[in-house]
């Protein structure tokens, strides 16, 4: 986000005498001027920001003095007017819910604030203001470029199940694990920060993070079938978000102990010897009676 600063526009009297000496102060928008859960970047259609302007007159303000705000989005080549403000009649004070409000702090000083919702079509749009005291002459301010705006679902991530990676392009998976030890890790990448992560197992939240990384570890006592949901989004899970769903079957691999193996071999040998002895005895009996 841009560092707090002021742009100064000095307007001098023209030969027609229509405009007086004055200054328009344009305060560049800062992250702290926005209602957002992002620490950097803004979310389209969710965040709101204040654009602050101040106009100072060196002489008495004429009744016809007006300030008009215009905007041009990235898909357009022309500016469109969004607000027209009559300084003398429209500066009636602060209104929290108003899209624009104006306060007169001194006889010749006016402060204007635009409360703008960060709509997608305002992404990196250009905004400017112009002053006029008649219908023929305009003096424009400098142009301010609005910050880039992102979608909550622009976030991406990688899920790791016991060290095996599954990207968020694979929105569902089925894993069989021959162990009762489970380690789930999720690493998130987001253009607007932070990335918020929530891990649910069988509809219960087991991990939550606003630090781009979440981990869950558990040792299960017996064979288990787990339904895992990973929810993640830029800055907040309060709107739209991405989901990865996985079914995990955990089963313990059976291994014979050395004692069990030895007993098995002894049993096989005993049975084999018994069969051989029976055959030998039967052969001997047949031979004797012949």
Secondary structure, DSSP 8 states (H G I E B T S, - for coil): ---S-EEEEEE---TTS-S--EEEEEE---GGGEE-S-SBSEETTT-EEEEEEEEEESS---TT-EEEEEEE-TT-SS-EEEEEEEHHHH--B--TT-SEEEEEEETTEEEEEEEEE--GGGTT-EEEEEEESSSS--EE---EE---EE-GGG-EEEEEETTEEEETTS-EEEEEESSSEEEEEEEEE-SSB-EEEEEEETTEEEEEESSSEEEEEEE-SS-EEEEEEEEEEES-SSS--EEEEEEEEE-------HHHHHHHHHHHHHHHHHHHHHHHHHHHHHHHH-
